[in-house]
């Protein structure tokens, strides 16, 4: 088992997860486990829930969270 964290990519407002596609492939080539969160962008609660699912069910262990913009951190 690798000590590298699972990478979780989260898009900001007015875009979707497809913007992370290039980064996803580069990180996977480096052997990392990568998830892209597809936020519903209908509410902050929904976006937080989607990100939470990515960090609890898709890959166990530690996570490195990357966001597209400060709007994703509201």
C-alpha positions as CSV (number, residue, x, y, z in Angstrom):
1,X,0.0,0.0,0.0
2,X,1.3,3.4,-1.0
3,X,1.8,6.3,1.5
4,X,0.7,8.7,-1.2
5,X,-2.7,10.3,-0.5
6,X,-5.7,9.8,-2.7
7,X,-6.1,12.9,-4.8
8,X,-9.6,14.4,-5.0
9,X,-10.2,17.1,-7.6
10,X,-13.1,19.5,-7.1
11,X,-14.4,22.0,-9.7
12,X,-15.5,25.5,-8.8
13,X,-18.6,27.3,-9.9
14,X,-19.7,27.6,-13.5
15,X,-17.7,24.6,-14.6
16,X,-17.9,20.8,-14.2
17,X,-15.5,18.0,-13.4
18,X,-14.5,17.5,-17.0
19,X,-12.0,20.4,-16.6
20,X,-9.9,18.1,-14.5
21,X,-9.5,15.4,-17.2
22,X,-5.9,16.3,-18.2
23,X,-4.8,16.5,-14.6
24,X,-6.6,13.2,-13.9
25,X,-4.7,11.3,-16.6
26,X,-1.3,12.8,-15.6
27,X,-1.8,11.9,-11.9
28,X,-3.0,8.4,-12.8
29,X,0.2,7.9,-14.9
30,X,2.2,8.7,-11.8
31,X,0.3,5.8,-10.1
32,X,-1.9,7.9,-7.8
33,X,-5.5,7.1,-7.0
34,X,-7.6,10.0,-8.3
35,X,-11.3,11.0,-8.0
36,X,-13.1,13.8,-9.7
37,X,-16.0,15.2,-7.8
38,X,-19.0,16.2,-10.0
39,X,-20.7,18.8,-7.8
40,X,-24.4,19.3,-8.5
41,X,-23.8,23.1,-7.9
42,X,-27.4,23.5,-6.8
43,X,-26.5,24.2,-3.2
44,X,-23.5,24.3,-0.9
45,X,-25.0,21.4,1.1
46,X,-25.1,19.3,-2.1
47,X,-21.6,20.2,-3.1
48,X,-20.2,19.3,0.3
49,X,-22.1,16.0,0.3
50,X,-20.7,15.1,-3.1
51,X,-17.1,15.9,-2.0
52,X,-17.7,14.0,1.3
53,X,-18.8,10.9,-0.7
54,X,-15.6,11.0,-2.7
55,X,-13.4,11.1,0.4
56,X,-15.3,8.4,2.4
57,X,-16.4,5.8,-0.1
58,X,-14.3,5.9,-3.3
59,X,-10.9,5.4,-1.7
60,X,-10.0,4.8,1.9
61,X,-7.0,6.5,3.6
62,X,-5.7,10.1,3.5
63,X,-6.7,12.5,0.8
64,X,-5.2,15.5,-0.9
65,X,-8.1,17.9,-1.9
66,X,-7.6,20.2,-4.9
67,X,-10.2,22.8,-5.8
68,X,-10.6,24.9,-9.0
69,X,-11.5,28.2,-7.3
70,X,-12.2,29.8,-3.9
71,X,-15.9,29.5,-4.8
72,X,-15.6,25.7,-4.2
73,X,-14.5,26.4,-0.6
74,X,-17.4,28.7,0.4
